[in-house]
Amino acid sequence: MKFYLHPARAFLLLHLLASVLAQASVYNARPKLIVIIIIDQFRGDYLERYSDQFGTGGFRMFLDHGAVFTDCYYDYANTRTAPGHATLLTGAYTNGHGILINEWWDPRKNRIVTSVEDETTRIVAGQGVSRSATLERGTGSSPRNLLASTLGDELKLATQGRARVFGISLKDRAAVLPAGWSGDGAYWIDRASGAWITSTYYRKQLPDWVSEFNRSNHADKYWNLEWKDSAGKTLRTTERKPGASFYEVVGITPFANDYELDFARALIVGERLGSGPASDLLVISLSANDILGHKVGPDSPQIQAMALALDRQLAAFFDFLRRQLGLANVWVALSADHGTSPVLAVAKGMRIPATAIDNSQLRSQLNAALSSEFSPRQPRVFVPDVAYPDIFLSGQAFAAVHMKEADAERAVGAALLRRGMQDYFTRAQLEHGQIPSTKLGYQYLHSYSPYGGWYVLGVPPPYSITSRTGAEHGSPYSYDTHVPLAFFGAPFHPGMYRTHAEPVDLAATLASLLGINAPTHAIGRVLTEAIAAAGEAQAAATGLP
């Protein structure tokens, strides 16, 4: 029996449906789910570089049906994974959210600490997970070092906890920081086995669906495979040798993205995301591109093959969202935590003056020079750690030679200049905003953090990195700061936008559309040029499957 609906009534129903879908309101679950995809070390030029090779449904969903900002750059210098993820979800730079780099020197503990380690928490892993260094150490992870709220925190506050917020990644920092203080869960992997774990900050035991995912040996199916390009050439294998680490062996291939997206599907089903009374948020940070990129650089055929594989994987994931919730009920945002430099061989092959700097060697040189100048009779460790171009100082060592912080940091800066650094900024001057009124000055002001004790942030020469064979990031230059920024969903007017944008704009834009407060320290602008007018949004909603 066929049902007939008069065209006039059908139009009215479609109009009403479009109006409902287009009028965003987190309080009424419109959209049902927001998915933010962060591709670790995915440079801003990749979308255009490979656009003619993408299929349908993956990156083309943004390029053909979404709002894409091609001129999106981080406005800070510390282009690393941890601060990048914090920036995207807080809408602030480091001087707002506090996350300096991935790891920094803690003068109270007299050792390096990670951006998310938390000794008051423990790792939570299910039964049967093989013991590893991660599990033996036992220390968990949390967002305790964040100094600003995230988009997820504001969702939770606005809905009195009814919104659900999750973050997932192979890396703990890339799962924890986006989920924010009030996230319902952050999951990352045990590097050895690939099993999904969390910490007691979130819960005392894994939920049943995570335990079942681990018990079902999803990780095992990605061992002993060949990764081949479109021509059938084997690029890498995931042979499981004794002592092999899932993170190092599988993580460097597109199979790691398959694995993460498998887990994302399980999370959406297991937590029933998109079925509650308020909009839910899921942040997926895909780590494989970064693990591979450090080895081969952005111009390798392997990076191209990784991007094309991810295109197909995203198409399949978006199809899952369509079947699960309907794309009219989902918003998707895409960005990256940082870009990357070319490898030395590529740069030098084009007569670009690229150099490699060894962290350990630089640390030794600095300590020898500073000891010769300030403590010739008793060599001291004035610089306990170097994460080029960032230098961490020992306040105790300088106090022993009666030097105060500002003087000590200037002395280290001067030593860096003698070793080829172009300029430097000290922690003391950044704390007081003593910078030149230049783009570079503001990039370093935005990189300030109260963590890390005494430190100096160096301004490296362009194309100077810490690897002789691979690629690196952590500079203020365009190859590290340029990332994609794209949106898909009913409120967004499709198009390629050449207006300037920054990653801090992501949280500000989504918060405005959802009708909630922006994160506490957000400085981004609302990207109004990409927001459809009411009529356009309604039309877009009717066209979404």
KEBALUM-45273 format. One record per residue (C-alpha): residue in three letters; x, y, z. Coordinates in steps of 0.5 Angstrom, whole numbers, plus 500, padded with zeros to 3 digits. Example, Ala and Ser with C-alpha at 12.3 -4.5 7.8 and 13.67 -1.06 7.14 Angstrom:
BEGIN
ALA525491516SER527498514
***
This chain:
BEGIN
MET500500500LYS503507498PHE502513502TYR501519498LEU502526501HIS500532497PRO506536495ALA504543499ARG504539505ALA510535503PHE514542502LEU511544509LEU514538513LEU521539509HIS521546511LEU519545518LEU524539519ALA530544515SER528549520VAL529544526LEU535542524ALA538548522GLN536552528ALA542549533SER541548540VAL545544545TYR540544550ASN535540545ALA540536542ARG541540535PRO546537533LYS545530536LEU553529535ILE559534534VAL565530532ILE572534531ILE577530528ILE584532529ILE590529524ASP596529528GLN602533524PHE597534518ARG600540514GLY595545511ASP597545504TYR595537504LEU588538502GLU590542496ARG596538494TYR592531494SER585534492ASP585531485GLN586524488PHE581524493GLY575520492THR568521494GLY565522501GLY572523505PHE576529505ARG571531499MET565532504PHE569538506LEU572540500ASP565540496HIS560540501GLY563544507ALA567550509VAL574550508PHE579555511THR585555507ASP589560510CYS589558517TYR595558522TYR597558529ASP599564532TYR604561537ALA611558536ASN611552540THR608548535ARG607541538THR602536540ALA600537547PRO599545546GLY596544539HIS590540542ALA589544548THR589550543LEU584547538LEU579546544THR580552549GLY580557543ALA586560547TYR594559546THR599557551ASN599563555GLY591562556HIS591554557GLY598553560ILE600547556LEU608549554ILE610543550ASN609535550GLU614535556TRP617540561TRP622540566ASP619540573PRO624544578ARG620541584LYS621534582ASN628535579ARG626531572ILE622532566VAL614531567THR609530561SER604535560VAL598530562GLU602526567ASP598526574GLU601522580THR594522584THR591518578ARG593511576ILE592507569VAL586503568ALA587497564GLY582491563GLN584484565GLY588480560VAL592486558SER599484557ARG604488562SER608493559ALA612499561THR606504561LEU602499566GLU608497570ARG609505572GLY602505573THR602513573GLY595516570SER594522566SER589527567PRO588535565ARG590537571ASN595542568LEU590545563LEU589553566ALA583554561SER576550560THR575547553LEU569547549GLY567540552ASP567543559GLU562549557LEU558544553LYS557540560LEU556546564ALA551549559THR547542560GLN548541567GLY552535565ARG547532560ALA552533554ARG557527553VAL564529552PHE569524550GLY577524547ILE580518544SER587518541LEU593513541LYS597518545ASP594520552ARG596528551ALA592528545ALA586524548VAL586528555LEU587535553PRO581535548ALA576532553GLY578538558TRP576538566SER569535565GLY570530560ASP566523561GLY572519558ALA579520555TYR582513552TRP589512549ILE593506548ASP598502552ARG603502547ALA606495547SER599491546GLY595497543ALA589495548TRP585501550ILE586504557THR584510561SER586513568THR582513575TYR581521573TYR575518569ARG573512572LYS575506577GLN574501571LEU573500564PRO566500561ASP564494559TRP564496552VAL571498552SER573491556GLU569487550PHE573491545ASN580489548ARG578482549SER575481542ASN583482540HIS581488535ALA589490535ASP591483533LYS588483526TYR593489524TRP599485526ASN602481520LEU599485514GLU602489508TRP601496507LYS601497500ASP600503495SER595504490ALA600501485GLY601495489LYS608496492THR609494499LEU611500503ARG611497510THR609491514THR607490521GLU610484522ARG610482530LYS617480532PRO618479539GLY618485543ALA615489538SER610495540PHE604496537TYR605504537GLU611503533VAL610498528VAL602498527GLY602506529ILE606508523THR601505518PRO594507516PHE592501520ALA593505526ASN587510523ASP583504522TYR584501529GLU582508532LEU576509528ASP574502529PHE574504537ALA570511535ARG565507532ALA565502538LEU564508543ILE559512539VAL555505540GLY557503547GLU556510550ARG549511545LEU552518543GLY547522539SER541519543GLY541524549PRO537530551ALA543534549SER548535544ASP554530545LEU562531543LEU567526540VAL574529539ILE578524535SER585525534LEU589521529SER596519531ALA599515525ASN600521520ASP605524526ILE608517527LEU610516520GLY611523518HIS617524523LYS620518520VAL619520512GLY617527512PRO612531508ASP614530501SER615522502PRO610518497GLN608514504ILE605521507GLN601521500ALA599514501MET597515508ALA593521506LEU589517501ALA588511505LEU585516510ASP581519505ARG578512504GLN577511512LEU574517513ALA569516508ALA567509511PHE567513518PHE562518515ASP558513512PHE557510519LEU555516522ARG550517516ARG547510518GLN547511525LEU545518526GLY544521519LEU549527517ALA543532518ASN544531525VAL552531526TRP557537525VAL564535523ALA570539524LEU577538521SER584541523ALA591539526ASP595540532HIS601542528GLY605542521THR612539520SER618541516PRO621538510VAL627533511LEU634536510ALA635532504VAL629535501ALA631542503LYS638542501GLY636539494MET633546493ARG639550496ILE635551502PRO640552508ALA637547512THR641544519ALA640539524ILE641540531ASP642535536ASN639536543SER644532547GLN650536544LEU647543544ARG646541552SER653539553GLN655545549LEU651550553ASN653547560ALA660547558ALA660554556LEU656557562SER661553567SER667556563GLU664563564PHE660562571SER663556575PRO670555572ARG673551578GLN666547579PRO663545572ARG655545573VAL649543570PHE646549568VAL641546563PRO638540565ASP634539559VAL634541551ALA627540547TYR630544541PRO629550540ASP626550548ILE632551553PHE630549561LEU635552566SER636549573GLY635555578GLN639551583ALA645551579PHE645559577ALA643560585ALA649557587VAL653562583HIS649568585MET645569579LYS637571579GLU632568574ALA632574569ASP640574568ALA641567568GLU636566562ARG639572558ALA646569559VAL643562556GLY640566551ALA647570549ALA650563549LEU644560544LEU646566539ARG653564539ARG651558537GLY647560531MET640561534GLN637567531ASP634570537TYR631568544PHE625570549THR626569556ARG621566561ALA621573565GLN620577559LEU614573557GLU611573564HIS611581564GLY609582556GLN616585554ILE616583547PRO617587541SER610589537THR612584531LYS608578529LEU614574532GLY614577538TYR606576539GLN608568537TYR612568543LEU608572548HIS602567546SER607561547TYR608563555SER607558560PRO608559568TYR610551568GLY617549566GLY621553571TRP626558568TYR626557561VAL628560554LEU625560548GLY629560542VAL628563535PRO631558531PRO633559524PRO628557518TYR629549517SER633547523ILE631541526THR633535530SER633530525ARG638528520THR634524516GLY626525518ALA622531520GLU620535526HIS616541528GLY616546534SER618552530PRO614559529TYR615558521SER609557516TYR611550515ASP609548522THR604553523HIS599552517VAL594547518PRO587545515LEU581548518ALA574545515PHE567545518PHE561540515GLY554541517ALA547544516PRO550551519PHE555552514HIS555555508PRO560551503GLY566554500MET573555500TYR575561504ARG581565503THR580569509HIS585569515ALA583564520GLU586561526PRO585554530VAL583558536ASP577560532LEU574553532ALA572553539ALA569560538THR565558532LEU562552535ALA560555542SER557561538LEU553556534LEU551552540GLY549558544ILE553556549ASN559560553ALA566560549PRO571557553THR574561559HIS580564555ALA578563548ILE580569544GLY578566537ARG573569532VAL566567530LEU567565523THR561568520GLU563568513ALA562561513ILE555561517ALA549560513ALA543565513ALA537562516GLY534560509GLU541557507ALA541553513GLN535550512ALA536548505ALA542545507ALA539541512THR534538507GLY540536503LEU544532508PRO542525508
***
